Amino acid sequence: MRKFIIAIIALYAGFVCIDASYAIDLSLNDAIQKIVAESNDLKKADANLKKAQASLDAVNANRWFKLEASATYMNLINVEKPFDSYNVTLPPEIGGLIPALAGLESLEVPDNIFMAGVTITQPIYTFGKIGNAVDSVRNAIKMGEYSKEMVRREVRYAAADMYWTAKMTDEIVKLSKKNLDDAVAAKKKLTSAGRANRSNLVKIESDIATKEINLSDAEFNRDTAHRMLKILAGIDIDEPLNLTDDFPGTFPELENKKLTNTPEWQILDQQVRMYESKASSERAGGYPTLAAVGSYNYATMDKKFKNLFNENSQSAYWGLSLQVPIFSGGVNRANATVDAMNAEAARQDLDKSKKITSEKYSNAIKQYNHLRNNLKGLENARDLAAKAYGFSRDRFAAGQTSAVELSDVSAGLYQLDMALLNAKYKILMSAESIKKLGE
């Protein structure tokens, strides 16, 4: 029975170990793809693009013919005698004008009338009203496409930032744990050697307490960063993550090339064109419109509804219609001026953006190369600090130095490890900012 219980406990412990070691592997590219797919901002940009495309269909509809149908039924009521039909008294001379009415003193007017007809209108020439309006919406669609691309780049940058931030918190936990383990090991050496004076022991215990707090803070920051990464990537909040991409050991040098284009410039350029097309369309609103028109009408009348279709008449026509606006209070000219000024404002924004964004792009490359060049010096300083810590640790073990010196050297090594980690993070994010501006 005892062996059976031990076997059950061992099996359970094995399951616990397997569950604890299970984690979802997540690379930088996978994280970016998931966050881009889950991005609400990108979905909103896609919805705006579809809205602009629908607007194009609405404006394009003005190019095609319009077909309208109408149907009317009327029952005439004799106000003086509601239950009697209308009777029209005919003058005696009507027989000479209309032989069919000769000899009649009165004529009964049918009290049931049904009319139906269709009318078709096809614009032929509008002096640019429709064409420029269509061009304006097409420019708006291109603006939507470039806006979506700009949002995609922003989301990609944010995703990379979130991934490397989470990865950095992982590394900080490792550094903090190693720092704490070194302090605990120093305490063990001090006490095991039988020479633990009160001053050294208090200093080491103080360091251990401080480093335990640092480790606790690092673990809290790591858990917070991982939760945010999982939320943005659409991963279950309870799933543990294993970030597979490590901080690179080396970084390639970048050439200080010139920025040639970016979505922001394309958006502003299309905005200029959109307002110019709108201005042209507004001006054309004061010009004539030439259209082809056609119509067919049918009418039938009888005083009894059951014989409604006994007598009928038909008519039809086709021709050209020229509609000439004469006076509208200057609204077309005013709207055209508004759009023209909007185009000029967008043109100025484009010129300003070219100057500022080009400088940002150049500075991003310079910052990347500057941080990259400083990395070697920082790595060298960190290696020297590691050697100094090794020397100090050996001397401390031999009783040749105090816990104060060991603590100072250990703190210096920890700070350089953190500085090296932060430098690599900054280099990576400089590279991402370059991609965001001029990918």
Beta strands, then each sheet from edge to edge (+ up, - down):
strand 1: 24-26
strand 2: 66-75
strand 3: 86-89
strand 4: 106-109
strand 5: 112-125
strand 6: 241-243
strand 7: 289-302
strand 8: 312-323
sheet 1: 1+ 6+
sheet 2: 2+ 5- 7+ 8-
sheet 3: 3+ 4-
end
